[in-house]
Amino acid sequence: MEIAQVNFNMKRSISVIVPTIGRPESLVALLASLAVQTRLPDEIIVADGSSTNQIQSLLDEPRWRESGLTVHTVRISPPNAVS
């Protein structure tokens, strides 16, 4: 049997997946915390199950890009389907 070799010099990626139904204050606190980490995540994926555009508007704010975060949004349908 052959043992696979692992290349520990290979850059690892970090993805953060955040399910949310509203709660913009909590999302702001989470993003602010991620923005000051020693190693920023390569991407943040927010699964938005709210029925308004409030979360999307918050994520579109330039402060997240300016802090080095890459944030993607996935709208969940029907609303409130994220738990």
C-alpha positions as CSV (number, residue, x, y, z in Angstrom):
1,M,0.0,0.0,0.0
2,E,1.3,3.4,-1.0
3,I,1.1,6.3,1.5
4,A,0.1,9.7,0.0
5,Q,2.6,12.5,0.5
6,V,1.1,15.8,1.8
7,N,2.6,19.1,0.6
8,F,2.6,21.3,3.8
9,N,4.0,24.2,1.8
10,M,0.8,24.5,-0.2
11,K,-1.3,27.6,0.6
12,R,-4.5,26.6,2.3
13,S,-7.7,28.6,1.7
14,I,-10.1,29.6,4.4
15,S,-13.8,30.0,3.6
16,V,-16.3,31.2,6.2
17,I,-20.0,30.3,5.7
18,V,-22.5,32.4,7.6
19,P,-26.2,31.5,7.6
20,T,-28.4,34.4,8.6
21,I,-32.0,35.5,8.8
22,G,-31.7,39.2,9.4
23,R,-29.8,40.2,12.6
24,P,-27.6,42.8,10.9
25,E,-26.0,43.9,14.2
26,S,-24.6,40.4,14.7
27,L,-23.4,40.2,11.1
28,V,-21.6,43.5,11.4
29,A,-19.9,42.3,14.6
30,L,-18.8,39.0,12.9
31,L,-17.4,40.8,9.8
32,A,-15.6,43.3,12.0
33,S,-14.0,40.5,14.0
34,L,-13.0,38.6,10.8
35,A,-11.5,41.9,9.4
36,V,-8.9,42.1,12.2
37,Q,-7.7,38.5,12.2
38,T,-4.1,37.8,11.6
39,R,-5.0,35.6,8.6
40,L,-8.0,37.0,6.7
41,P,-10.4,34.4,5.2
42,D,-10.1,34.0,1.4
43,E,-13.9,34.4,1.1
44,I,-17.0,34.8,3.3
45,I,-20.2,33.4,2.0
46,V,-23.3,34.8,3.6
47,A,-26.5,32.6,3.1
48,D,-29.2,35.2,3.5
49,G,-32.6,33.8,4.4
50,S,-34.3,37.2,5.1
51,S,-37.1,38.5,3.1
52,T,-35.7,42.1,2.8
53,N,-32.6,43.6,1.2
54,Q,-31.2,44.8,4.5
55,I,-28.4,42.2,4.7
56,Q,-27.4,42.8,1.0
57,S,-27.2,46.5,1.6
58,L,-25.0,46.0,4.6
59,L,-22.7,43.6,2.7
60,D,-22.5,46.1,-0.2
61,E,-20.9,48.7,2.1
62,P,-17.4,49.6,0.9
63,R,-15.9,49.2,4.4
64,W,-15.8,45.4,4.0
65,R,-13.8,45.5,0.7
66,E,-11.6,48.3,2.2
67,S,-10.8,46.0,5.1
68,G,-9.7,43.2,2.7
69,L,-12.7,41.0,3.0
70,T,-14.2,39.2,0.0
71,V,-17.9,38.7,0.7
72,H,-20.4,36.7,-1.5
73,T,-24.1,36.5,-0.9
74,V,-26.4,33.6,-1.6
75,R,-30.1,34.4,-1.3
76,I,-32.1,31.5,0.2
77,S,-35.6,30.9,-1.1
78,P,-38.1,30.7,0.3
79,P,-37.2,33.3,2.9
80,N,-36.5,32.0,6.4
81,A,-35.3,28.6,5.1
82,V,-31.9,29.0,6.8
83,S,-31.6,27.6,10.3
